[in-house]
């Protein structure tokens, strides 16, 4: 509830009649703090030079003899990813772990004489490096002739598949340690709430009736601005809300995740090497996702050997290094609350980036702000915006100032800044 003190501090900027802001759970806030994750896609598609599993590859041809989850985890670490979401089962239905539910899986390939378990190996590699693990388990399953969201053609088939899918979910969540994220791509009509509660109570849930995060609405690695963290109760109940449903006065906290690819495809194929994105393109994604308060999950695809191609390995490391070059160390930073937060720089400094973060555990309170710089005792506007939320990165024309202040001109409650920081990356502002 608002206190009398809070109302007095920010009375002139408060929105009249605004409801109390939605709040994240501690698990949602911790998920947002990770900011960057990595997807891994490998399936029969990889051997077919196709995005969709044609289910025409003999299983004895699937033998990724050099598969190396240590390499995968190292790639994630090099680009600064704090979690990996592994595609354990894509729409084709091929299972990358030792499942008891189907013969269409890694257990019926020559890899490790049918005894290999990719999810188990990746879990161990992530644990070794302190990287969180998540799992993508597609409700659609072409091998079982099941449509989007796990929908079957008749009640008898639905009952049978519900049992299969629930067992698959129990296997991947119950055998491989704590999961940070669970992807129900396209949502799911199969009831899974009891399984999630038992095996993944702290995981971020992507789509479905138990969703705690939402798809941004594109596969470009970018969120619109503003990308408000909250949505209405009605939008949340659909299980498929996107960034377009963002509502600063919404009742439900449902932050955005931006999924994107390092190449033009989710799966490796022999023709897409030239589509590997440049560092500049990846940084553009970074600004458009993390810089807009969302989380970015960037795909890396192993080839038929089971290793991520060397060019992709190098690009991931270059991307991580560039993020660190620009944002690894601030010139100065502070925190504060109220209508105005000032950051003294200890002398005249050249800056070209300003990062603001709200204390989202208290809600997303800022609705409009302006950032000003001080030169020769005079304040002038550097930039302005609406949403801050978890993070807002403002790129500005390089300027020399001795102080910066963020003034909130409209808010839903007394603003609380977790961080206000300035940087100089010596790049041109857009």
C-alpha positions as CSV (number, residue, x, y, z in Angstrom):
1,X,0.0,0.0,0.0
2,X,1.1,3.6,-0.5
3,X,2.4,5.3,2.5
4,X,1.8,9.0,3.4
5,X,5.6,9.6,3.0
6,X,5.7,8.0,-0.4
7,X,2.8,10.1,-1.6
8,X,4.4,13.3,-0.3
9,X,7.7,12.6,-2.0
10,X,6.2,12.2,-5.4
11,X,2.9,13.8,-5.2
12,X,3.3,16.1,-8.2
13,X,4.3,13.2,-10.5
14,X,1.8,10.5,-9.4
15,X,-0.8,9.3,-11.7
16,X,-4.2,10.2,-10.3
17,X,-6.3,7.1,-9.5
18,X,-3.6,4.7,-10.6
19,X,-3.8,1.2,-9.1
20,X,-1.0,-0.3,-7.0
21,X,1.6,-1.7,-9.5
22,X,1.8,-5.4,-10.2
23,X,4.8,-7.1,-8.4
24,X,7.1,-9.9,-9.5
25,X,7.7,-12.9,-7.4
26,X,11.3,-13.3,-6.2
27,X,11.7,-16.1,-8.8
28,X,10.6,-13.8,-11.6
29,X,12.9,-11.0,-10.4
30,X,15.8,-13.5,-10.2
31,X,15.0,-14.7,-13.8
32,X,15.1,-11.1,-15.1
33,X,18.4,-10.6,-13.4
34,X,20.0,-13.3,-15.6
35,X,19.2,-11.1,-18.7
36,X,20.9,-13.3,-21.3
37,X,20.4,-17.0,-22.0
38,X,21.3,-19.5,-24.8
39,X,19.0,-21.8,-26.7
40,X,20.4,-25.1,-28.1
41,X,18.6,-26.9,-31.0
42,X,19.7,-30.3,-32.3
43,X,17.4,-33.0,-33.6
44,X,16.9,-35.2,-36.7
45,X,16.3,-31.8,-38.5
46,X,20.1,-31.3,-38.2
47,X,20.8,-34.3,-40.4
48,X,18.1,-33.3,-42.9
49,X,19.3,-29.8,-43.7
50,X,15.8,-28.7,-42.7
51,X,14.0,-26.6,-40.0
52,X,11.2,-29.2,-39.7
53,X,11.8,-32.8,-38.9
54,X,10.7,-34.8,-42.0
55,X,11.0,-38.0,-40.0
56,X,12.7,-39.7,-42.9
57,X,16.2,-40.0,-41.5
58,X,17.1,-43.6,-40.4
59,X,17.9,-43.5,-36.7
60,X,21.2,-45.4,-37.4
61,X,22.4,-42.3,-39.3
62,X,22.1,-40.1,-36.2
63,X,25.5,-40.5,-34.5
64,X,27.0,-37.2,-33.2
65,X,30.3,-38.8,-32.2
66,X,31.9,-35.5,-31.2
67,X,28.9,-34.2,-29.2
68,X,30.4,-32.1,-26.4
69,X,28.2,-30.5,-23.9
70,X,31.3,-29.0,-22.2
71,X,31.8,-27.0,-25.4
72,X,28.1,-25.9,-25.4
73,X,28.4,-24.6,-21.8
74,X,31.7,-22.9,-22.6
75,X,30.1,-21.1,-25.5
76,X,27.3,-19.9,-23.2
77,X,29.8,-18.8,-20.6
78,X,31.9,-16.9,-23.2
79,X,28.9,-14.7,-24.3
80,X,27.8,-14.1,-20.8
81,X,24.7,-16.3,-20.8
82,X,23.5,-17.2,-17.4
83,X,21.2,-20.1,-18.5
84,X,20.7,-22.6,-21.3
85,X,17.4,-23.8,-22.6
86,X,17.9,-27.2,-24.3
87,X,15.4,-28.4,-26.9
88,X,14.8,-31.9,-25.4
89,X,11.9,-32.6,-27.9
90,X,11.0,-30.4,-30.8
91,X,7.8,-30.7,-32.9
92,X,9.0,-33.9,-34.6
93,X,8.8,-35.8,-31.4
94,X,12.4,-37.0,-31.2
95,X,13.5,-37.3,-27.6
96,X,17.1,-36.3,-26.7
97,X,17.1,-38.2,-23.4
98,X,16.5,-41.8,-22.2
99,X,12.7,-41.7,-22.3
100,X,10.4,-44.6,-21.5
101,X,7.6,-43.1,-23.7
102,X,8.7,-43.7,-27.3
103,X,11.2,-45.4,-29.5
104,X,11.7,-42.2,-31.5
105,X,14.7,-40.9,-29.6
106,X,18.4,-40.9,-29.0
107,X,18.3,-44.2,-27.2
108,X,17.6,-45.9,-30.6
109,X,20.7,-44.4,-32.3
110,X,24.3,-45.6,-32.5
111,X,25.4,-42.7,-30.3
112,X,27.1,-44.3,-27.3
113,X,25.5,-47.6,-28.2
114,X,22.0,-46.2,-27.5
115,X,22.9,-45.4,-23.9
116,X,23.7,-41.7,-24.3
117,X,21.6,-39.0,-22.6
118,X,22.2,-35.5,-24.0
119,X,20.1,-33.8,-21.3
120,X,22.1,-35.6,-18.5
121,X,25.4,-34.6,-20.0
122,X,24.3,-31.0,-20.4
123,X,23.0,-30.8,-16.9
124,X,26.4,-31.9,-15.6
125,X,28.2,-29.4,-17.8
126,X,26.0,-26.5,-16.6
127,X,26.3,-27.5,-13.0
128,X,30.1,-27.4,-13.3
129,X,30.1,-23.8,-14.6
130,X,27.2,-22.5,-12.5
131,X,25.0,-22.0,-15.5
132,X,21.3,-22.5,-15.0
133,X,19.5,-25.2,-17.1
134,X,16.1,-25.0,-18.7
135,X,14.2,-27.4,-21.0
136,X,12.0,-27.0,-24.1
137,X,9.5,-29.9,-24.3
138,X,7.2,-29.3,-27.3
139,X,3.5,-30.2,-26.7
140,X,3.1,-30.8,-30.4
141,X,4.4,-34.2,-31.4
142,X,4.4,-35.3,-35.1
143,X,5.6,-38.8,-34.2
144,X,2.4,-39.3,-32.2
145,X,0.3,-37.4,-34.8
146,X,-0.5,-34.7,-32.2
147,X,-1.1,-31.1,-33.2
148,X,-0.2,-27.7,-31.8
149,X,-0.6,-27.3,-28.0
150,X,-0.8,-31.1,-27.6
151,X,-4.3,-31.2,-29.2
152,X,-5.4,-34.6,-30.5
153,X,-8.2,-35.5,-32.9
154,X,-10.4,-37.5,-30.5
155,X,-10.8,-38.0,-26.8
156,X,-9.3,-41.5,-26.7
157,X,-6.1,-40.3,-28.4
158,X,-6.1,-37.2,-26.2
159,X,-6.2,-39.3,-23.1
160,X,-3.4,-41.5,-24.3
161,X,-1.2,-38.6,-25.3
162,X,-1.8,-36.7,-22.1
163,X,-0.3,-39.6,-20.2
164,X,2.7,-39.7,-22.6
165,X,3.4,-36.0,-22.4
166,X,2.9,-35.9,-18.6
167,X,5.4,-38.8,-18.3
168,X,7.9,-37.0,-20.6
169,X,7.6,-33.8,-18.5
170,X,8.1,-35.8,-15.3
171,X,11.2,-37.4,-16.7
172,X,12.9,-34.2,-17.9
173,X,12.0,-32.2,-14.7
174,X,12.5,-35.0,-12.2
175,X,15.8,-36.6,-13.3
176,X,18.2,-33.8,-14.2
177,X,18.2,-31.3,-11.3
178,X,16.6,-28.0,-10.8
179,X,15.3,-26.3,-13.9
180,X,15.4,-22.5,-14.3
181,X,12.9,-22.4,-17.3
182,X,10.4,-24.6,-19.0
183,X,9.2,-24.0,-22.5
184,X,5.7,-25.0,-23.6
185,X,6.1,-23.7,-27.2
186,X,2.7,-22.8,-28.6
187,X,1.1,-23.4,-25.1
188,X,-0.3,-26.7,-23.9
189,X,-3.7,-28.1,-23.2
190,X,-2.3,-31.0,-21.2
191,X,-2.7,-30.4,-17.5
192,X,0.8,-30.1,-16.0
193,X,0.3,-27.9,-13.0
194,X,0.9,-30.7,-10.4
195,X,4.1,-31.7,-12.2
196,X,5.5,-28.2,-12.3
197,X,4.6,-27.7,-8.6
198,X,6.4,-30.9,-7.6
199,X,9.5,-30.7,-9.8
200,X,10.0,-27.1,-11.0
201,X,8.4,-24.7,-8.4
202,X,11.0,-22.0,-9.1
203,X,11.2,-22.3,-12.9
204,X,10.1,-19.5,-15.3
205,X,7.3,-21.0,-17.4
206,X,7.0,-20.0,-21.0
207,X,3.4,-20.0,-22.3
208,X,0.4,-22.1,-21.1
209,X,-2.0,-21.6,-18.2
210,X,0.9,-21.5,-15.7
211,X,3.0,-19.0,-17.6
212,X,5.2,-16.7,-15.5
213,X,7.0,-15.1,-18.5
214,X,5.8,-14.4,-22.0
215,X,7.0,-14.5,-25.6
216,X,7.9,-11.1,-26.9
217,X,5.9,-11.8,-30.1
218,X,8.7,-12.1,-32.7
219,X,12.0,-14.0,-33.3
220,X,14.1,-11.0,-33.9
221,X,15.6,-10.7,-30.5
222,X,13.9,-7.3,-29.9
223,X,11.2,-6.0,-27.7
224,X,9.2,-2.9,-28.6
225,X,9.6,0.2,-26.4
226,X,8.0,0.6,-24.0
227,X,7.8,-3.1,-23.1
228,X,5.9,-3.0,-19.9
229,X,6.3,-5.9,-17.5
230,X,2.6,-6.2,-16.5
231,X,-0.4,-7.4,-18.4
232,X,-4.1,-7.5,-17.6
233,X,-5.5,-10.5,-15.8
234,X,-7.5,-11.3,-19.0
235,X,-4.3,-11.3,-21.2
236,X,-2.4,-13.4,-18.7
237,X,-5.2,-16.1,-18.7
238,X,-4.8,-16.7,-22.4
239,X,-1.4,-18.3,-21.8
240,X,-0.1,-16.7,-25.0
241,X,0.3,-13.0,-24.1
242,X,3.0,-11.1,-26.0
243,X,4.7,-7.7,-25.7
244,X,1.7,-6.1,-27.4
245,X,-0.3,-7.0,-24.3
246,X,1.9,-4.9,-22.0
247,X,0.0,-2.7,-19.7
248,X,1.7,-0.5,-17.1
249,X,-1.4,-0.8,-14.9
250,X,-1.9,-4.5,-15.5
251,X,-2.6,-6.8,-12.5
252,X,-0.2,-9.6,-13.5
253,X,3.6,-9.4,-13.7
254,X,4.6,-11.3,-16.9
255,X,8.0,-10.2,-18.2
256,X,9.1,-10.6,-21.8
257,X,11.6,-13.1,-23.3
258,X,13.1,-12.3,-26.7
259,X,14.2,-15.4,-28.6
260,X,16.6,-15.1,-31.5
261,X,19.1,-17.0,-33.7
262,X,22.8,-16.5,-34.3
263,X,22.1,-17.8,-37.9
264,X,18.9,-17.4,-39.9
265,X,17.7,-20.9,-38.8
266,X,17.1,-22.6,-35.4
267,X,18.8,-25.8,-36.6
268,X,22.2,-26.1,-38.2
269,X,22.3,-26.9,-41.9
270,X,25.0,-27.0,-44.5
271,X,23.7,-23.9,-46.3
272,X,23.4,-21.2,-43.6
273,X,27.0,-20.5,-42.5
274,X,27.0,-17.2,-44.3
275,X,23.9,-16.0,-42.3
276,X,25.9,-15.9,-39.1
277,X,25.1,-12.5,-37.5
278,X,27.8,-9.9,-37.0
279,X,28.7,-8.5,-33.6
280,X,27.0,-5.3,-34.6
281,X,23.8,-7.2,-35.4
282,X,24.0,-9.1,-32.0
283,X,24.6,-5.8,-30.2
284,X,21.6,-4.3,-31.9
285,X,19.6,-7.2,-30.5
286,X,21.1,-6.6,-27.0
287,X,20.0,-2.9,-27.0
288,X,16.5,-3.9,-28.3
289,X,15.9,-6.6,-25.7
290,X,18.0,-6.2,-22.6
291,X,18.2,-2.5,-23.2
292,X,14.3,-2.4,-23.2
293,X,14.0,-4.4,-20.0
294,X,13.4,-7.8,-21.5
295,X,15.5,-11.0,-21.4
296,X,17.3,-12.2,-24.5
297,X,17.8,-15.9,-25.3
298,X,20.1,-16.5,-28.3
299,X,20.3,-19.7,-30.2
300,X,23.4,-21.7,-31.0
301,X,23.0,-24.9,-33.1
302,X,25.4,-27.9,-33.0
303,X,26.1,-29.6,-36.4
304,X,25.9,-33.3,-37.2
305,X,29.1,-33.9,-35.2
306,X,27.4,-32.6,-32.1
307,X,29.6,-29.6,-31.8
308,X,28.8,-25.9,-32.3
309,X,30.7,-24.8,-35.4
310,X,33.9,-22.8,-34.7
311,X,32.7,-19.7,-36.5
312,X,29.7,-19.6,-34.2
313,X,31.9,-20.3,-31.1
314,X,34.1,-17.3,-32.0
315,X,31.2,-15.0,-32.7
316,X,29.5,-15.8,-29.4
317,X,32.8,-15.0,-27.6
318,X,33.2,-11.7,-29.6
319,X,29.6,-10.7,-28.7
320,X,30.3,-11.4,-25.0
321,X,33.5,-9.5,-25.1
322,X,31.8,-6.5,-26.7
323,X,29.1,-6.4,-24.1
324,X,31.8,-6.4,-21.4
325,X,33.7,-3.7,-23.2
326,X,30.7,-1.4,-23.3
327,X,29.1,-2.3,-19.9
328,X,31.6,-4.2,-17.9
329,X,32.7,-1.2,-15.8
330,X,30.8,2.0,-15.3
331,X,32.3,5.5,-15.0
332,X,30.1,6.1,-12.0
333,X,26.8,4.8,-10.6
334,X,24.4,5.3,-7.7
335,X,20.9,4.5,-6.5
336,X,18.1,6.5,-5.0
337,X,14.4,7.2,-4.7
338,X,12.0,10.0,-5.3
339,X,11.3,12.3,-8.2
340,X,15.0,13.1,-8.9
341,X,18.2,11.0,-8.5
342,X,21.5,12.7,-9.1
343,X,24.8,11.1,-10.0
344,X,28.0,13.1,-9.4
345,X,30.9,12.0,-11.7
346,X,33.8,13.5,-9.7
347,X,34.8,15.8,-12.5
348,X,34.0,16.3,-16.2
349,X,33.6,12.9,-17.9
350,X,32.8,11.9,-21.5
351,X,29.7,9.6,-21.6
352,X,27.6,8.0,-24.3
353,X,25.4,5.4,-22.5
354,X,23.1,5.8,-19.5
355,X,21.7,2.7,-17.7
356,X,18.7,3.0,-15.4
357,X,17.2,0.1,-13.4
358,X,14.2,0.2,-11.1
359,X,13.9,-1.9,-8.0
360,X,11.3,-4.1,-9.7
361,X,10.5,-6.0,-6.4
362,X,8.6,-2.8,-5.6
363,X,7.0,-2.7,-9.0
364,X,7.5,-0.8,-12.3
365,X,6.6,2.6,-11.1
366,X,8.1,5.0,-13.6
367,X,5.9,6.1,-16.5
368,X,7.9,9.0,-17.9
369,X,11.4,10.3,-17.2
370,X,14.0,12.7,-18.5
371,X,17.8,12.4,-18.0
372,X,19.9,15.6,-17.9
373,X,23.6,16.3,-17.8
374,X,25.3,19.2,-16.0
375,X,28.0,21.3,-17.7
376,X,29.3,24.5,-16.3
377,X,26.6,24.4,-13.6
378,X,23.8,24.3,-16.3
379,X,21.5,21.3,-16.7
380,X,20.5,20.2,-20.3
381,X,18.4,17.3,-21.5
382,X,20.3,14.3,-22.8
383,X,17.4,11.9,-23.4
384,X,13.9,10.9,-22.2
385,X,11.6,7.9,-22.1
386,X,8.7,6.1,-20.6
387,X,9.4,2.6,-19.2
388,X,12.5,1.8,-17.1
389,X,11.5,-1.4,-15.4
390,X,14.3,-4.0,-15.0
391,X,16.6,-2.0,-17.2
392,X,16.6,0.8,-19.7
393,X,19.8,1.5,-21.8
394,X,19.8,5.0,-23.4
395,X,22.4,5.6,-26.0
396,X,23.2,9.3,-26.4
397,X,25.5,11.5,-28.5
398,X,28.9,11.7,-26.7
399,X,28.9,14.5,-24.2
400,X,31.2,15.8,-21.5
401,X,29.4,16.4,-18.2
402,X,30.2,16.4,-14.5
403,X,26.9,15.1,-13.2
404,X,23.8,13.3,-14.5
405,X,20.3,13.3,-13.0
406,X,17.2,11.3,-13.8
407,X,14.0,13.2,-13.2
408,X,10.7,11.3,-13.1
409,X,7.9,13.3,-14.5
410,X,5.1,10.7,-14.2
411,X,4.9,7.7,-12.0
412,X,2.5,5.3,-10.3
413,X,4.2,5.5,-6.9
414,X,7.3,6.9,-5.5
415,X,10.1,5.8,-7.9
416,X,12.9,3.6,-6.5
417,X,16.0,3.4,-8.6
418,X,18.2,0.3,-8.1
419,X,20.8,1.7,-10.3
420,X,21.7,4.8,-12.3
421,X,25.0,4.4,-14.2
422,X,27.0,6.1,-17.0
423,X,29.4,4.6,-19.5
424,X,31.6,5.6,-22.4
425,X,31.8,3.0,-25.2
426,X,33.0,5.4,-27.9
427,X,30.4,4.3,-30.5
428,X,28.0,6.3,-32.5
429,X,24.5,6.7,-31.0
430,X,21.6,5.7,-33.2
